[in-house]
C-alpha cells in the first residue's frame, strides 16, 4: 500500500473547480459533466464530484484520497490489529471494493482493492 491512486474533491461548484484544475494542471478532463469531472494524471485520478447528501451504506461525500491495496481484507485485518478503526468495512461498490477510515483530524482515507 504505497501508491495514491485517487484524490476525490467534493464541491458545490463542479464547473468552476473543473475549470480551475484544467488550467492548474494543464490537461483536459477525461470525462466531465455538470456533476463530476475525472482527470487522469499519470497513475492517479483526480475526481471532482458534486456535494450531496450521502446515500445509506455509501461513503460520506467528503474529500478523501485513496490508496490501492492488493488484498483489502488482509490489509484491513492487519490495520485493525494495529489499533486502526474503520468508518466503513470492506465492501463492493460500483467502482470496486473499498474500505474507509479516518485519520485523527477526521480526514477520510479509502483503501481500494486492485482490480
N, CA, C and O atoms as CSV, one atom per row, in Angstrom:
chain,resi,resn,atom,element,x,y,z
A,1,UNK,N,N,0.841,-1.180,0.000
A,1,UNK,CA,C,0.000,0.000,0.000
A,1,UNK,C,C,0.880,1.235,0.000
A,1,UNK,O,O,1.153,1.803,1.058
A,2,UNK,N,N,1.315,1.645,-1.141
A,2,UNK,CA,C,2.197,2.800,-1.171
A,2,UNK,C,C,1.847,3.787,-2.256
A,2,UNK,O,O,2.524,4.804,-2.408
A,3,UNK,N,N,0.815,3.511,-3.004
A,3,UNK,CA,C,0.511,4.345,-4.152
A,3,UNK,C,C,-0.822,5.046,-3.962
A,3,UNK,O,O,-1.850,4.397,-3.764
A,4,UNK,N,N,-0.804,6.386,-4.022
A,4,UNK,CA,C,-2.057,7.132,-4.016
A,4,UNK,C,C,-2.640,7.003,-5.412
A,4,UNK,O,O,-1.996,7.359,-6.398
A,5,UNK,N,N,-3.862,6.492,-5.492
A,5,UNK,CA,C,-4.482,6.257,-6.791
A,5,UNK,C,C,-5.625,7.217,-7.084
A,5,UNK,O,O,-6.063,7.335,-8.228
A,6,UNK,N,N,-6.116,7.912,-6.037
A,6,UNK,CA,C,-7.223,8.830,-6.275
A,6,UNK,C,C,-7.226,9.936,-5.242
A,6,UNK,O,O,-6.935,9.715,-4.066
A,7,UNK,N,N,-7.561,11.136,-5.705
A,7,UNK,CA,C,-7.863,12.267,-4.848
A,7,UNK,C,C,-9.265,12.701,-5.230
A,7,UNK,O,O,-9.500,13.091,-6.374
A,8,UNK,N,N,-10.206,12.638,-4.288
A,8,UNK,CA,C,-11.598,12.992,-4.554
A,8,UNK,C,C,-11.931,14.294,-3.843
A,8,UNK,O,O,-11.757,14.414,-2.630
A,9,UNK,N,N,-12.410,15.263,-4.607
A,9,UNK,CA,C,-12.793,16.563,-4.072
A,9,UNK,C,C,-14.282,16.756,-4.292
A,9,UNK,O,O,-14.762,16.650,-5.421
A,10,UNK,N,N,-15.010,17.035,-3.236
A,10,UNK,CA,C,-16.458,17.235,-3.308
A,10,UNK,C,C,-16.752,18.722,-3.203
A,10,UNK,O,O,-16.207,19.407,-2.338
A,11,UNK,N,N,-17.612,19.223,-4.080
A,11,UNK,CA,C,-17.834,20.661,-4.196
A,11,UNK,C,C,-19.253,20.976,-4.660
A,11,UNK,O,O,-19.940,20.127,-5.227
A,12,UNK,N,N,-19.670,22.196,-4.410
A,12,UNK,CA,C,-20.929,22.699,-4.952
A,12,UNK,C,C,-20.671,23.462,-6.252
A,12,UNK,O,O,-21.605,23.969,-6.873
A,13,UNK,N,N,-19.405,23.541,-6.659
A,13,UNK,CA,C,-19.003,24.296,-7.850
A,13,UNK,C,C,-18.225,23.411,-8.822
A,13,UNK,O,O,-17.057,23.678,-9.102
A,14,UNK,N,N,-18.853,22.377,-9.329
A,14,UNK,CA,C,-18.160,21.409,-10.180
A,14,UNK,C,C,-17.539,22.089,-11.403
A,14,UNK,O,O,-16.370,21.850,-11.705
A,15,UNK,N,N,-18.284,22.917,-12.099
A,15,UNK,CA,C,-17.755,23.541,-13.316
A,15,UNK,C,C,-16.583,24.469,-13.011
A,15,UNK,O,O,-15.588,24.455,-13.737
A,16,UNK,N,N,-16.679,25.277,-11.949
A,16,UNK,CA,C,-15.585,26.185,-11.589
A,16,UNK,C,C,-14.345,25.397,-11.155
A,16,UNK,O,O,-13.223,25.744,-11.525
A,17,UNK,N,N,-14.554,24.335,-10.369
A,17,UNK,CA,C,-13.421,23.502,-9.939
A,17,UNK,C,C,-12.780,22.802,-11.132
A,17,UNK,O,O,-11.556,22.714,-11.220
A,18,UNK,N,N,-13.610,22.303,-12.051
A,18,UNK,CA,C,-13.087,21.642,-13.249
A,18,UNK,C,C,-12.246,22.616,-14.056
A,18,UNK,O,O,-11.154,22.271,-14.508
A,19,UNK,N,N,-12.741,23.818,-14.236
A,19,UNK,CA,C,-12.002,24.831,-14.988
A,19,UNK,C,C,-10.698,25.185,-14.279
A,19,UNK,O,O,-9.663,25.329,-14.929
A,20,UNK,N,N,-10.737,25.326,-12.945
A,20,UNK,CA,C,-9.529,25.634,-12.182
A,20,UNK,C,C,-8.474,24.547,-12.372
A,20,UNK,O,O,-7.323,24.852,-12.684
A,21,UNK,N,N,-8.854,23.281,-12.186
A,21,UNK,CA,C,-7.874,22.203,-12.295
A,21,UNK,C,C,-7.440,21.976,-13.738
A,21,UNK,O,O,-6.303,21.568,-13.975
A,22,UNK,N,N,-8.307,22.226,-14.699
A,22,UNK,CA,C,-7.919,22.165,-16.114
A,22,UNK,C,C,-6.755,23.128,-16.358
A,22,UNK,O,O,-5.759,22.774,-16.989
A,23,UNK,N,N,-6.900,24.344,-15.846
A,23,UNK,CA,C,-5.855,25.364,-16.017
A,23,UNK,C,C,-4.626,25.062,-15.159
A,23,UNK,O,O,-3.494,25.212,-15.618
A,24,UNK,N,N,-4.850,24.636,-13.907
A,24,UNK,CA,C,-3.742,24.432,-12.968
A,24,UNK,C,C,-2.841,23.274,-13.368
A,24,UNK,O,O,-1.622,23.366,-13.228
A,25,UNK,N,N,-3.425,22.177,-13.866
A,25,UNK,CA,C,-2.591,21.023,-14.220
A,25,UNK,C,C,-2.339,20.925,-15.712
A,25,UNK,O,O,-1.540,20.104,-16.163
A,26,UNK,N,N,-3.032,21.774,-16.486
A,26,UNK,CA,C,-2.743,21.868,-17.913
A,26,UNK,C,C,-3.221,20.715,-18.769
A,26,UNK,O,O,-2.656,20.457,-19.832
A,27,UNK,N,N,-4.258,20.016,-18.322
A,27,UNK,CA,C,-4.824,18.943,-19.144
A,27,UNK,C,C,-6.348,19.022,-19.104
A,27,UNK,O,O,-6.932,19.600,-18.188
A,28,UNK,N,N,-6.972,18.433,-20.107
A,28,UNK,CA,C,-8.425,18.349,-20.158
A,28,UNK,C,C,-8.892,17.146,-19.339
A,28,UNK,O,O,-8.183,16.144,-19.257
A,29,UNK,N,N,-10.068,17.236,-18.738
A,29,UNK,CA,C,-10.588,16.054,-18.033
A,29,UNK,C,C,-10.910,14.943,-19.030
A,29,UNK,O,O,-11.266,15.207,-20.178
A,30,UNK,N,N,-10.780,13.710,-18.578
A,30,UNK,CA,C,-11.152,12.569,-19.411
A,30,UNK,C,C,-12.661,12.439,-19.518
A,30,UNK,O,O,-13.185,11.871,-20.477
A,31,UNK,N,N,-13.353,12.977,-18.513
A,31,UNK,CA,C,-14.803,12.999,-18.526
A,31,UNK,C,C,-15.255,14.190,-17.695
A,31,UNK,O,O,-14.655,14.487,-16.661
A,32,UNK,N,N,-16.301,14.872,-18.132
A,32,UNK,CA,C,-16.855,15.974,-17.346
A,32,UNK,C,C,-18.314,16.184,-17.711
A,32,UNK,O,O,-18.700,16.118,-18.878
A,33,UNK,N,N,-19.117,16.439,-16.683
A,33,UNK,CA,C,-20.489,16.882,-16.888
A,33,UNK,C,C,-20.809,17.848,-15.741
A,33,UNK,O,O,-19.892,18.276,-15.041
A,34,UNK,N,N,-22.045,18.192,-15.535
A,34,UNK,CA,C,-22.413,19.166,-14.509
A,34,UNK,C,C,-22.228,18.633,-13.088
A,34,UNK,O,O,-22.271,19.411,-12.135
A,35,UNK,N,N,-22.024,17.322,-12.926
A,35,UNK,CA,C,-21.953,16.712,-11.599
A,35,UNK,C,C,-20.592,16.135,-11.231
A,35,UNK,O,O,-20.299,15.940,-10.052
A,36,UNK,N,N,-19.758,15.862,-12.234
A,36,UNK,CA,C,-18.491,15.188,-11.965
A,36,UNK,C,C,-17.481,15.496,-13.070
A,36,UNK,O,O,-17.846,15.720,-14.224
A,37,UNK,N,N,-16.214,15.500,-12.691
A,37,UNK,CA,C,-15.126,15.582,-13.671
A,37,UNK,C,C,-14.040,14.607,-13.228
A,37,UNK,O,O,-13.771,14.452,-12.037
A,38,UNK,N,N,-13.425,13.955,-14.208
A,38,UNK,CA,C,-12.392,12.957,-13.932
A,38,UNK,C,C,-11.155,13.303,-14.743
A,38,UNK,O,O,-11.194,13.348,-15.972
A,39,UNK,N,N,-10.062,13.546,-14.042
A,39,UNK,CA,C,-8.767,13.784,-14.670
A,39,UNK,C,C,-7.872,12.592,-14.351
A,39,UNK,O,O,-7.791,12.176,-13.195
A,40,UNK,N,N,-7.207,12.043,-15.349
A,40,UNK,CA,C,-6.193,11.014,-15.106
A,40,UNK,C,C,-4.838,11.684,-15.216
A,40,UNK,O,O,-4.461,12.198,-16.269
A,41,UNK,N,N,-4.115,11.666,-14.110
A,41,UNK,CA,C,-2.808,12.318,-14.025
A,41,UNK,C,C,-1.799,11.217,-13.736
A,41,UNK,O,O,-1.610,10.824,-12.585
A,42,UNK,N,N,-1.161,10.731,-14.771
A,42,UNK,CA,C,-0.280,9.584,-14.596
A,42,UNK,C,C,-1.112,8.401,-14.128
A,42,UNK,O,O,-2.096,8.033,-14.770
A,43,UNK,N,N,-0.714,7.805,-13.005
A,43,UNK,CA,C,-1.442,6.660,-12.460
A,43,UNK,C,C,-2.481,7.067,-11.419
A,43,UNK,O,O,-3.105,6.210,-10.795
A,44,UNK,N,N,-2.667,8.378,-11.230
A,44,UNK,CA,C,-3.614,8.872,-10.242
A,44,UNK,C,C,-4.828,9.497,-10.915
A,44,UNK,O,O,-4.722,10.062,-12.004
A,45,UNK,N,N,-5.978,9.391,-10.263
A,45,UNK,CA,C,-7.206,10.008,-10.738
A,45,UNK,C,C,-7.572,11.155,-9.815
A,45,UNK,O,O,-7.602,10.993,-8.595
A,46,UNK,N,N,-7.851,12.319,-10.399
A,46,UNK,CA,C,-8.425,13.438,-9.665
A,46,UNK,C,C,-9.908,13.433,-9.994
A,46,UNK,O,O,-10.295,13.614,-11.148
A,47,UNK,N,N,-10.735,13.226,-8.979
A,47,UNK,CA,C,-12.181,13.163,-9.142
A,47,UNK,C,C,-12.784,14.398,-8.492
A,47,UNK,O,O,-12.624,14.614,-7.291
A,48,UNK,N,N,-13.469,15.199,-9.276
A,48,UNK,CA,C,-14.208,16.347,-8.754
A,48,UNK,C,C,-15.670,15.948,-8.802
A,48,UNK,O,O,-16.205,15.651,-9.870
A,49,UNK,N,N,-16.313,15.940,-7.653
A,49,UNK,CA,C,-17.659,15.390,-7.552
A,49,UNK,C,C,-18.584,16.380,-6.858
A,49,UNK,O,O,-18.182,17.068,-5.919
A,50,UNK,N,N,-19.803,16.444,-7.320
A,50,UNK,CA,C,-20.810,17.308,-6.709
A,50,UNK,C,C,-21.117,16.852,-5.285
A,50,UNK,O,O,-21.312,15.665,-5.025
A,51,UNK,N,N,-21.157,17.838,-4.355
A,51,UNK,CA,C,-21.554,17.523,-2.988
A,51,UNK,C,C,-23.022,17.161,-2.964
A,51,UNK,O,O,-23.810,17.661,-3.766
A,52,UNK,N,N,-23.377,16.309,-2.061
A,52,UNK,CA,C,-24.767,15.929,-1.898
A,52,UNK,C,C,-24.934,15.142,-0.622
A,52,UNK,O,O,-23.958,14.821,0.057
A,53,UNK,N,N,-26.148,14.841,-0.303
A,53,UNK,CA,C,-26.423,14.034,0.878
A,53,UNK,C,C,-25.921,12.613,0.638
A,53,UNK,O,O,-26.180,12.036,-0.419
A,54,UNK,N,N,-25.212,12.047,1.601
A,54,UNK,CA,C,-24.758,10.664,1.422
A,54,UNK,C,C,-25.931,9.704,1.394
A,54,UNK,O,O,-26.928,9.894,2.089
A,55,UNK,N,N,-25.796,8.687,0.592
A,55,UNK,CA,C,-26.816,7.652,0.491
A,55,UNK,C,C,-26.542,6.600,1.571
A,55,UNK,O,O,-25.387,6.363,1.923
A,56,UNK,N,N,-27.595,5.972,2.097
A,56,UNK,CA,C,-27.388,4.940,3.125
A,56,UNK,C,C,-26.410,3.854,2.649
A,56,UNK,O,O,-26.518,3.341,1.536
A,57,UNK,N,N,-25.463,3.525,3.519
A,57,UNK,CA,C,-24.495,2.481,3.212
A,57,UNK,C,C,-23.359,2.913,2.301
A,57,UNK,O,O,-22.475,2.116,1.987
A,58,UNK,N,N,-23.378,4.169,1.877
A,58,UNK,CA,C,-22.329,4.675,0.985
A,58,UNK,C,C,-21.362,5.535,1.789
A,58,UNK,O,O,-21.715,6.028,2.860
A,59,UNK,N,N,-20.137,5.721,1.280
A,59,UNK,CA,C,-19.194,6.599,1.965
A,59,UNK,C,C,-19.727,8.030,1.992
A,59,UNK,O,O,-20.489,8.421,1.108
A,60,UNK,N,N,-19.334,8.814,2.997
A,60,UNK,CA,C,-19.758,10.212,3.038
A,60,UNK,C,C,-19.214,10.976,1.837
A,60,UNK,O,O,-18.157,10.636,1.307
A,61,UNK,N,N,-19.924,11.989,1.417
A,61,UNK,CA,C,-19.472,12.845,0.313
A,61,UNK,C,C,-18.480,13.855,0.866
A,61,UNK,O,O,-18.810,15.024,1.068
A,62,UNK,N,N,-17.262,13.389,1.107
A,62,UNK,CA,C,-16.206,14.219,1.683
A,62,UNK,C,C,-14.916,14.021,0.906
A,62,UNK,O,O,-14.660,12.958,0.342
A,63,UNK,N,N,-14.110,15.081,0.895
A,63,UNK,CA,C,-12.799,14.982,0.280
A,63,UNK,C,C,-12.052,13.806,0.908
A,63,UNK,O,O,-12.130,13.579,2.116
A,64,UNK,N,N,-11.334,13.068,0.075
A,64,UNK,CA,C,-10.530,11.964,0.586
A,64,UNK,C,C,-9.494,11.571,-0.465
A,64,UNK,O,O,-9.571,11.988,-1.620
A,65,UNK,N,N,-8.540,10.771,-0.047
A,65,UNK,CA,C,-7.627,10.173,-1.017
A,65,UNK,C,C,-7.685,8.667,-0.847
A,65,UNK,O,O,-8.071,8.154,0.203
A,66,UNK,N,N,-7.294,7.972,-1.906
A,66,UNK,CA,C,-7.379,6.513,-1.909
A,66,UNK,C,C,-6.004,5.907,-2.136
A,66,UNK,O,O,-5.225,6.377,-2.965
A,67,UNK,N,N,-5.728,4.854,-1.380
A,67,UNK,CA,C,-4.534,4.043,-1.567
A,67,UNK,C,C,-4.965,2.692,-2.111
A,67,UNK,O,O,-5.973,2.134,-1.678
A,68,UNK,N,N,-4.210,2.173,-3.050
A,68,UNK,CA,C,-4.511,0.867,-3.631
A,68,UNK,C,C,-3.843,-0.217,-2.804
A,68,UNK,O,O,-2.719,-0.056,-2.330
A,69,UNK,N,N,-4.554,-1.324,-2.640
A,69,UNK,CA,C,-4.017,-2.489,-1.951
A,69,UNK,C,C,-4.357,-3.742,-2.761
A,69,UNK,O,O,-5.396,-3.800,-3.419
A,70,UNK,N,N,-3.496,-4.721,-2.710
A,70,UNK,CA,C,-3.725,-5.950,-3.470
A,70,UNK,C,C,-4.737,-6.856,-2.779
A,70,UNK,O,O,-5.436,-7.621,-3.445
A,71,UNK,N,N,-4.825,-6.781,-1.460
A,71,UNK,CA,C,-5.692,-7.683,-0.696
A,71,UNK,C,C,-6.393,-6.880,0.400
A,71,UNK,O,O,-5.859,-6.736,1.500
A,72,UNK,N,N,-7.559,-6.367,0.113
A,72,UNK,CA,C,-8.257,-5.464,1.024
A,72,UNK,C,C,-8.579,-6.111,2.368
A,72,UNK,O,O,-8.349,-5.499,3.411
A,73,UNK,N,N,-9.098,-7.312,2.364
A,73,UNK,CA,C,-9.464,-7.944,3.639
A,73,UNK,C,C,-8.243,-8.156,4.533
A,73,UNK,O,O,-8.298,-7.896,5.735
A,74,UNK,N,N,-7.154,-8.621,3.953
A,74,UNK,CA,C,-5.938,-8.848,4.736
A,74,UNK,C,C,-5.368,-7.525,5.242
A,74,UNK,O,O,-4.916,-7.435,6.384
A,75,UNK,N,N,-5.390,-6.502,4.394
A,75,UNK,CA,C,-4.894,-5.186,4.803
A,75,UNK,C,C,-5.739,-4.637,5.939
A,75,UNK,O,O,-5.210,-4.102,6.913
A,76,UNK,N,N,-7.049,-4.770,5.813
A,76,UNK,CA,C,-7.964,-4.297,6.854
A,76,UNK,C,C,-7.677,-4.993,8.182
A,76,UNK,O,O,-7.582,-4.338,9.219
A,77,UNK,N,N,-7.540,-6.304,8.154
A,77,UNK,CA,C,-7.269,-7.057,9.382
A,77,UNK,C,C,-5.929,-6.643,10.003
A,77,UNK,O,O,-5.825,-6.518,11.223
A,78,UNK,N,N,-4.913,-6.432,9.172
A,78,UNK,CA,C,-3.605,-6.020,9.689
A,78,UNK,C,C,-3.694,-4.644,10.352
A,78,UNK,O,O,-3.086,-4.421,11.399
A,79,UNK,N,N,-4.443,-3.732,9.754
A,79,UNK,CA,C,-4.592,-2.403,10.340
A,79,UNK,C,C,-5.401,-2.452,11.635
A,79,UNK,O,O,-5.084,-1.740,12.588
A,80,UNK,N,N,-6.426,-3.274,11.676
A,80,UNK,CA,C,-7.203,-3.431,12.904
A,80,UNK,C,C,-6.320,-3.978,14.025
A,80,UNK,O,O,-6.447,-3.568,15.179
A,81,UNK,N,N,-5.428,-4.903,13.678
A,81,UNK,CA,C,-4.507,-5.462,14.672
A,81,UNK,C,C,-3.570,-4.397,15.230
A,81,UNK,O,O,-3.046,-4.544,16.334
A,82,UNK,N,N,-3.358,-3.324,14.468
A,82,UNK,CA,C,-2.523,-2.202,14.922
A,82,UNK,C,C,-3.342,-1.118,15.618
A,82,UNK,O,O,-2.810,-0.067,15.976
A,83,UNK,N,N,-4.636,-1.374,15.809
A,83,UNK,CA,C,-5.478,-0.431,16.528
A,83,UNK,C,C,-6.217,0.579,15.671
A,83,UNK,O,O,-6.799,1.523,16.204
A,84,UNK,N,N,-6.208,0.403,14.352
A,84,UNK,CA,C,-6.908,1.318,13.447
A,84,UNK,C,C,-8.383,0.912,13.378
A,84,UNK,O,O,-8.705,-0.262,13.198
A,85,UNK,N,N,-9.274,1.900,13.524
A,85,UNK,CA,C,-10.712,1.651,13.420
A,85,UNK,C,C,-11.208,2.095,12.050
A,85,UNK,O,O,-10.702,3.061,11.480
A,86,UNK,N,N,-12.190,1.391,11.533
A,86,UNK,CA,C,-12.737,1.680,10.205
A,86,UNK,C,C,-14.094,2.359,10.314
A,86,UNK,O,O,-14.933,1.972,11.128
A,87,UNK,N,N,-14.299,3.380,9.480
A,87,UNK,CA,C,-15.598,4.042,9.383
A,87,UNK,C,C,-16.559,3.179,8.580
A,87,UNK,O,O,-17.742,3.094,8.910
A,88,UNK,N,N,-16.059,2.540,7.529
A,88,UNK,CA,C,-16.842,1.613,6.709
A,88,UNK,C,C,-15.976,0.405,6.399
A,88,UNK,O,O,-14.872,0.528,5.869
A,89,UNK,N,N,-16.490,-0.746,6.735
A,89,UNK,CA,C,-15.784,-2.002,6.494
A,89,UNK,C,C,-15.687,-2.286,4.990
A,89,UNK,O,O,-16.412,-1.673,4.207
A,90,UNK,N,N,-14.808,-3.198,4.575
A,90,UNK,CA,C,-14.687,-3.535,3.156
A,90,UNK,C,C,-16.011,-4.014,2.570
A,90,UNK,O,O,-16.734,-4.807,3.173
A,91,UNK,N,N,-16.305,-3.504,1.374
A,91,UNK,CA,C,-17.477,-3.962,0.623
A,91,UNK,C,C,-17.331,-3.558,-0.831
A,91,UNK,O,O,-16.452,-2.775,-1.191
A,92,UNK,N,N,-18.200,-4.102,-1.652
A,92,UNK,CA,C,-18.169,-3.795,-3.086
A,92,UNK,C,C,-19.099,-2.627,-3.392
A,92,UNK,O,O,-20.223,-2.547,-2.897
A,93,UNK,N,N,-18.586,-1.724,-4.227
A,93,UNK,CA,C,-19.334,-0.563,-4.717
A,93,UNK,C,C,-19.318,-0.618,-6.240
A,93,UNK,O,O,-18.730,-1.526,-6.828
A,94,UNK,N,N,-19.967,0.355,-6.873
A,94,UNK,CA,C,-19.949,0.437,-8.343
A,94,UNK,C,C,-18.534,0.569,-8.883
A,94,UNK,O,O,-18.248,0.084,-9.978
A,95,UNK,N,N,-17.644,1.217,-8.140
A,95,UNK,CA,C,-16.273,1.471,-8.595
A,95,UNK,C,C,-15.290,0.408,-8.135
A,95,UNK,O,O,-14.102,0.509,-8.442
A,96,UNK,N,N,-15.737,-0.597,-7.416
A,96,UNK,CA,C,-14.851,-1.658,-6.954
A,96,UNK,C,C,-14.993,-1.881,-5.462
A,96,UNK,O,O,-15.948,-1.413,-4.842
A,97,UNK,N,N,-14.057,-2.583,-4.900
A,97,UNK,CA,C,-14.106,-2.950,-3.484
A,97,UNK,C,C,-13.252,-1.981,-2.676
A,97,UNK,O,O,-12.081,-1.764,-2.987
A,98,UNK,N,N,-13.851,-1.397,-1.630
A,98,UNK,CA,C,-13.161,-0.389,-0.823
A,98,UNK,C,C,-13.556,-0.486,0.635
A,98,UNK,O,O,-14.582,-1.070,0.984
A,99,UNK,N,N,-12.712,0.102,1.490
A,99,UNK,CA,C,-12.988,0.317,2.907
A,99,UNK,C,C,-12.564,1.744,3.220
A,99,UNK,O,O,-11.729,2.315,2.518
A,100,UNK,N,N,-13.136,2.319,4.271
A,100,UNK,CA,C,-12.851,3.721,4.598
A,100,UNK,C,C,-12.504,3.861,6.072
A,100,UNK,O,O,-13.109,3.216,6.928
A,101,UNK,N,N,-11.532,4.702,6.353
A,101,UNK,CA,C,-11.138,5.019,7.714
A,101,UNK,C,C,-10.857,6.507,7.799
A,101,UNK,O,O,-10.797,7.193,6.779
A,102,UNK,N,N,-10.685,7.006,9.019
A,102,UNK,CA,C,-10.413,8.437,9.225
A,102,UNK,C,C,-9.108,8.601,9.984
A,102,UNK,O,O,-8.767,7.802,10.856
A,103,UNK,N,N,-8.380,9.666,9.626
A,103,UNK,CA,C,-7.174,9.980,10.384
A,103,UNK,C,C,-7.583,10.745,11.651
A,103,UNK,O,O,-8.763,11.057,11.815
A,104,UNK,N,N,-6.640,11.055,12.548
A,104,UNK,CA,C,-7.004,11.732,13.801
A,104,UNK,C,C,-7.692,13.088,13.612
A,104,UNK,O,O,-8.405,13.537,14.509
A,105,UNK,N,N,-7.496,13.748,12.469
A,105,UNK,CA,C,-8.169,15.017,12.203
A,105,UNK,C,C,-9.505,14.831,11.494
A,105,UNK,O,O,-10.174,15.814,11.174
A,106,UNK,N,N,-9.905,13.580,11.245
A,106,UNK,CA,C,-11.199,13.308,10.641
A,106,UNK,C,C,-11.202,13.197,9.123
A,106,UNK,O,O,-12.260,13.001,8.525
A,107,UNK,N,N,-10.027,13.320,8.483
A,107,UNK,CA,C,-9.967,13.156,7.020
A,107,UNK,C,C,-10.184,11.704,6.643
A,107,UNK,O,O,-9.734,10.787,7.330
A,108,UNK,N,N,-10.893,11.515,5.524
A,108,UNK,CA,C,-11.176,10.172,5.048
A,108,UNK,C,C,-10.017,9.618,4.237
A,108,UNK,O,O,-9.364,10.337,3.481
A,109,UNK,N,N,-9.776,8.334,4.407
A,109,UNK,CA,C,-8.817,7.576,3.606
A,109,UNK,C,C,-9.568,6.358,3.082
A,109,UNK,O,O,-10.180,5.611,3.846
A,110,UNK,N,N,-9.513,6.173,1.785
A,110,UNK,CA,C,-10.114,4.993,1.159
A,110,UNK,C,C,-9.022,3.990,0.858
A,110,UNK,O,O,-7.981,4.346,0.305
A,111,UNK,N,N,-9.248,2.758,1.211
A,111,UNK,CA,C,-8.385,1.664,0.776
A,111,UNK,C,C,-9.136,0.968,-0.345
A,111,UNK,O,O,-10.259,0.500,-0.159
A,112,UNK,N,N,-8.509,0.904,-1.507
A,112,UNK,CA,C,-9.174,0.371,-2.698
A,112,UNK,C,C,-8.418,-0.854,-3.182
A,112,UNK,O,O,-7.204,-0.810,-3.377
A,113,UNK,N,N,-9.140,-1.939,-3.373
A,113,UNK,CA,C,-8.520,-3.177,-3.826
A,113,UNK,C,C,-8.245,-3.138,-5.323
A,113,UNK,O,O,-9.090,-2.711,-6.110
A,114,UNK,N,N,-7.053,-3.589,-5.708
A,114,UNK,CA,C,-6.699,-3.681,-7.125
A,114,UNK,C,C,-7.704,-4.559,-7.842
A,114,UNK,O,O,-8.189,-5.547,-7.291
A,115,UNK,N,N,-8.008,-4.194,-9.060
A,115,UNK,CA,C,-8.955,-4.997,-9.852
A,115,UNK,C,C,-8.210,-5.969,-10.730
A,115,UNK,O,O,-8.829,-6.732,-11.471
